[in-house]
Structures are given as structure tokens and as C-alpha cells.
Amino acid sequence: MTAHDPAAPDRGSAPGAEFERLLAVMDRLRSPGGCPWDAAQTHESLLRYLVEESYEVVEAVEALEPSERRRTELVEELGDVLLQVVFHSRIGQEHPDGQRFDISDVLAAVTDKLVRRHPAVFSPGDDAAARQAAGTTAATAGAVKATAVDSTVVEGTTLDSASPGGTGSDVTGASGVVGNGTPSDAELAARWDAVKRREKPQRTRIFDGIPPALPALAYAEKALSKARRHGVAGLPEPRPESDEQDRQAEEDALGEELFRRVQDSSARGLDAERALRTAVRRFVRDHDAPLSPAPSDAR
């Protein structure tokens, strides 16, 4: 990538201008004559910062009420996460052939994924037109069309980045469609699974795909979510969600209960994080199995 003038564009400029400026600054920092610290970083050395910045986004959302201050905090923290994506992509430009990638590859991959997972919103023709408007080639647009999910599998629904998993109360018919013609949670789950099976054929077991470095509580929730969706026996049945006020009270009580358990374990010199992680790993080991031909849900 050639260096660009990193002078700040007008704030009224399109997002693309600001993004190009960020790329130019990152390129200058990483290039000879730039910042020695930035030039020395690797994918591995940056991992701690990606985790830290992600948690700071969570803090900005949860710790502040909607306000100008929260807006300022979110803008800053989301920018820090974006920087990590750009930083890793800039490092990727320096990899040898066969391993090299840049920010364009990252952008294309996530955009293609969104289009592929929302066939009811984006027809292949729509995506081709969008690519042409963006100045990409017709050949690339054809590749997206060739990899688009078969509409007979996912026709008539939208598959969002967060997989369906609610307990909806609508009455569902034998076809898996609720009375008002909207696909039920079970139908959406089945269609989501069809998409994910095509995208991730290497995931052949129930708990495949859970990031092993997740914090213990997030690891537990992810494992239980997969276990429920794949019909692992012995788990509590999902219950309809409470209204917002009751739900907040329940979460407050749960938080207090969890904190009391951590206080008790800390007083006894026990490591609560390690204890929970060990228990979840045991649960995964005891209940893992090959995926069935048509699981009820997957993520």
C-alpha cells in the first residue's frame, strides 16, 4: 500500500474518506521510518489488545446511560476495535504468498457473508449491482452468485448474525410457520443450520466452534446454548422470557447470587474462573458427539 496524506478530511466527508485516512496512517506507522513499536507487532502480540478493547466497548455500553458522554465513549472504543482490525489486516499484507491478505479481503469476506446469509433480502442480481456500483468486477459478483445459499433451503426468511434462539409463544403449525405466516423459531433455526453447515463443513461435532479462550461464564453460556440446540438431554426446558421489569429483577438477583458464590470461593482461596471453566470442559467432554444429520439448531 502506498502512503497517503493523512491530513484530516472535512467531518462532512463520506465514511470512505475517513477510512482511507485511517489506512494511510496505519500504513505510515507500520512502514520503514514509522513507529518502531507498531512495526514490531504481530498477530500474536496484538491479541491482548483486541480482547481489552472489546471489553471496553462492553463497559461503554453497560456503564453509561444514553447521553453525549456515552456517544463519545462508544465512538472512541469502537474506533479502538476498528484499529485492531486494520492493524491485523496491515500485518497480513506482509505475509508470504498463500497467506497474504489485506483490508479489502476482510471487507469482502464479511460483506459476502452478510449477503449469503440473507438471501431473502439480497438476490444475486442485487449483489451484482451493488458490486458494480462499488467498482468491483463482474467476475467477483459471479463468484458470490455461485456460492449463494440454495433458495429452496432458506427461501422467505432473514438469517441474522445472531442465530435464532428465542422461545416464542406463537402457535406453530406442522410446516414450522406460525399462524401469521412468519417462520417459527424452529424453522429459522433449521434454515440457519443449513447455511452454517455449508459455510463450516469442518464443524462436525456438537461443541465445535466455541472459542476456547472465552471467559468461563461466556464459555458456559455458549456450551449450554449449543447443547440445547442439539438436544443434549438433562437440561432445563427453556421458559418464556419475563417482561422487562421482572427480567431486570431476576438478573439483579442472579448477579447477587453469583457474586456471593465468588465471595465465598475467594475467602476459601479457590479460583472461581478456573473452577467454572473446568466444569464446563467436563460437561463438553461428557456430552460431545457427532452432529446429527439435521440438528434442530446450530451456530
C-alpha positions in Angstrom: 0.0 0.0 0.0 1.4 3.4 -0.9 1.4 6.1 1.8 -1.3 8.7 1.6 -1.5 12.2 3.0 -3.1 11.6 6.4 -4.5 15.2 6.6 -7.9 15.1 8.2 -10.8 15.4 5.7 -13.8 17.5 6.4 -16.1 15.9 9.0 -18.9 16.1 6.5 -17.0 13.8 4.1 -18.2 10.3 3.3 -17.1 7.4 5.6 -14.8 6.1 2.9 -12.6 9.2 3.1 -12.1 8.7 6.9 -11.5 5.0 6.4 -8.8 5.8 3.7 -7.2 8.2 6.1 -7.1 5.5 8.8 -5.5 3.1 6.4 -2.9 5.7 5.4 -2.0 6.5 9.0 -1.7 2.8 9.8 0.5 2.2 6.7 2.8 5.0 7.7 3.2 3.8 11.2 3.9 0.2 10.0 6.3 1.2 7.2 10.1 2.0 7.4 10.6 5.3 9.1 7.3 4.9 11.0 6.8 3.8 14.6 9.1 1.1 15.8 6.6 -0.3 18.2 3.9 -0.6 15.6 6.4 -2.2 13.1 7.3 -4.8 15.7 3.8 -6.1 16.4 2.5 -9.5 15.2 -0.9 -11.1 15.2 0.0 -12.8 18.4 1.3 -9.7 20.2 -1.9 -7.8 19.4 -4.3 -10.4 20.8 -4.4 -8.9 24.3 -5.3 -5.5 22.9 -8.2 -6.9 20.8 -9.6 -8.6 23.9 -9.1 -5.5 26.1 -10.7 -3.1 23.5 -13.7 -5.4 23.1 -14.3 -5.3 26.9 -14.0 -1.5 26.9 -16.9 -1.4 24.3 -18.9 -3.5 26.6 -18.2 -1.2 29.5 -19.1 1.9 27.5 -22.5 0.4 26.6 -23.3 -1.0 30.0 -21.9 1.6 32.4 -23.4 4.7 30.9 -27.0 5.8 30.2 -27.7 7.1 26.7 -26.0 10.5 26.7 -23.5 12.6 24.9 -20.8 11.1 27.1 -21.8 7.6 26.1 -21.8 8.6 22.5 -18.2 10.0 22.9 -17.1 6.8 24.8 -18.6 4.5 22.2 -17.1 6.4 19.3 -13.7 6.1 20.9 -13.9 2.5 22.0 -15.4 1.3 18.7 -12.6 3.1 16.9 -10.1 1.2 19.0 -11.7 -2.1 18.0 -11.6 -1.0 14.3 -8.0 -0.1 14.7 -7.3 -3.7 15.7 -9.0 -5.0 12.5 -7.0 -2.5 10.4 -3.7 -3.4 12.3 -4.1 -7.1 11.7 -5.0 -6.5 8.1 -1.9 -4.4 7.6 0.2 -7.1 9.1 -1.5 -9.5 6.7 -0.2 -7.6 3.7 3.3 -8.6 4.7 2.7 -12.4 4.8 4.1 -14.6 2.0 2.1 -15.7 -1.0 -0.7 -18.0 0.0 -1.1 -16.4 3.4 -1.2 -12.7 2.4 -4.4 -10.7 2.9 -5.4 -7.0 3.3 -8.3 -5.0 4.5 -10.1 -5.4 1.1 -10.1 -9.2 1.7 -11.6 -8.7 5.2 -14.3 -6.3 3.9 -15.2 -8.6 1.0 -15.4 -11.7 3.3 -17.8 -10.1 5.8 -19.9 -8.4 3.1 -20.2 -11.7 1.1 -21.2 -13.4 4.3 -23.9 -10.9 5.1 -25.3 -11.2 1.6 -25.1 -15.0 1.6 -26.9 -15.3 4.9 -29.7 -13.0 3.9 -31.0 -14.5 0.6 -34.5 -13.2 1.2 -33.1 -9.6 1.2 -30.3 -9.8 -1.3 -30.9 -11.7 -4.6 -27.7 -12.5 -6.6 -28.8 -9.7 -9.0 -29.0 -7.2 -6.2 -25.5 -8.0 -5.1 -24.1 -7.9 -8.6 -25.5 -4.4 -9.0 -24.0 -3.3 -5.7 -20.6 -4.6 -6.6 -20.7 -2.8 -9.9 -21.6 0.4 -8.2 -18.7 -0.1 -5.9 -16.3 -0.6 -8.8 -15.7 -4.3 -8.3 -15.6 -6.8 -11.2 -18.4 -8.8 -12.6 -16.3 -11.9 -12.2 -16.3 -11.4 -8.4 -20.0 -10.8 -8.4 -20.5 -14.1 -10.3 -18.5 -15.9 -7.6 -20.9 -14.6 -4.9 -23.8 -15.9 -7.0 -22.2 -19.3 -7.4 -21.8 -19.6 -3.6 -25.2 -18.2 -2.7 -27.2 -20.5 -0.5 -29.8 -22.5 -2.3 -33.0 -20.5 -2.1 -35.0 -23.7 -1.6 -33.3 -24.1 1.8 -33.7 -20.5 3.1 -36.4 -19.0 1.0 -38.6 -16.4 2.6 -36.6 -15.7 5.7 -33.9 -13.4 7.1 -31.0 -15.0 8.8 -29.3 -12.5 11.1 -25.8 -12.6 12.5 -27.3 -13.7 15.9 -28.8 -17.1 15.4 -32.5 -17.5 16.4 -32.9 -19.0 19.8 -36.0 -17.4 21.5 -38.8 -19.4 22.9 -41.6 -17.6 21.0 -45.1 -18.0 22.1 -46.8 -18.1 18.7 -48.7 -21.2 17.7 -46.7 -23.1 15.1 -48.2 -25.4 12.5 -46.8 -28.6 11.1 -45.0 -26.7 8.4 -42.9 -24.8 11.1 -44.6 -21.5 10.2 -46.5 -19.5 12.8 -50.1 -18.6 12.3 -49.4 -15.2 10.7 -47.2 -16.7 8.0 -43.9 -15.8 9.7 -41.4 -18.7 10.1 -41.2 -20.0 13.6 -38.0 -20.0 15.7 -37.6 -23.7 14.9 -37.9 -23.1 11.2 -35.5 -20.2 11.3 -33.1 -22.4 13.3 -33.2 -25.2 10.7 -32.6 -22.7 7.9 -29.8 -21.1 9.9 -28.2 -24.6 10.3 -28.4 -25.2 6.6 -26.4 -22.0 6.0 -23.8 -22.7 8.7 -23.4 -26.3 7.5 -22.4 -25.1 4.1 -20.1 -22.4 5.5 -18.4 -24.5 8.2 -18.3 -28.1 7.0 -15.3 -28.7 9.2 -17.6 -28.4 12.3 -18.8 -32.0 12.7 -19.4 -32.2 16.5 -21.9 -30.6 18.8 -19.5 -28.2 20.5 -17.2 -27.4 17.6 -16.7 -23.7 17.0 -16.7 -22.5 20.6 -13.6 -20.2 21.1 -11.6 -21.9 23.8 -10.3 -18.6 25.2 -13.7 -17.3 26.1 -14.1 -16.2 29.8 -15.6 -19.1 31.8 -19.1 -17.7 32.1 -19.3 -16.9 28.4 -17.9 -20.3 27.7 -20.6 -21.9 29.9 -23.4 -20.0 28.2 -22.1 -20.8 24.7 -21.7 -24.5 25.6 -25.2 -24.7 27.0 -26.7 -22.9 24.0 -25.2 -25.4 21.7 -26.3 -28.3 23.9 -29.9 -27.1 23.9 -30.0 -26.6 20.2 -28.6 -30.1 19.6 -30.9 -31.8 22.0 -28.5 -32.8 24.8 -30.6 -34.5 27.5 -30.9 -33.4 31.1 -31.0 -29.6 30.6 -33.8 -27.4 31.9 -36.5 -26.6 29.4 -36.4 -23.0 28.1 -39.0 -20.8 29.6 -40.8 -17.8 28.1 -39.0 -14.5 28.9 -40.4 -12.3 31.6 -41.4 -8.8 31.0 -38.7 -6.2 31.1 -39.2 -5.2 34.8 -39.4 -8.8 36.1 -36.4 -9.7 33.9 -34.3 -6.9 35.4 -35.2 -8.0 38.9 -34.3 -11.6 38.1 -31.0 -10.6 36.6 -30.2 -8.4 39.7 -30.9 -11.4 42.0 -28.8 -13.7 39.8 -26.0 -11.3 39.9 -26.1 -11.1 43.7 -26.2 -14.8 44.0 -23.2 -15.3 41.6 -21.3 -12.6 43.5 -21.9 -14.3 46.8 -20.6 -17.6 45.4 -17.5 -15.8 44.2 -17.0 -14.1 47.6 -17.2 -17.5 49.3 -14.8 -19.2 46.9 -12.4 -16.3 47.2 -12.5 -16.4 51.0 -11.5 -20.1 50.8 -8.7 -19.5 48.3 -10.5 -21.0 45.4 -10.3 -19.8 41.8 -13.9 -19.4 40.6 -12.9 -18.7 37.0 -10.8 -21.9 36.8 -13.4 -23.9 38.7 -16.2 -22.9 36.2 -14.0 -23.4 33.2 -13.1 -26.9 34.4 -16.7 -27.8 35.0 -17.7 -26.6 31.5 -14.9 -28.5 29.9 -16.1 -31.6 31.8 -19.6 -31.1 30.5 -18.4 -30.6 27.0 -16.3 -33.8 27.2 -19.1 -35.9 28.6 -21.8 -34.7 26.2 -19.9 -34.1 22.9 -21.0 -36.2 20.0 -21.1 -36.1 16.2 -23.7 -33.8 14.7 -26.9 -35.5 13.7 -27.9 -35.2 10.0 -30.4 -32.5 10.8 -29.9 -30.9 14.2 -32.6 -28.5 15.4 -30.3 -25.5 15.5 -26.6 -24.6 15.2 -24.4 -21.6 15.4 
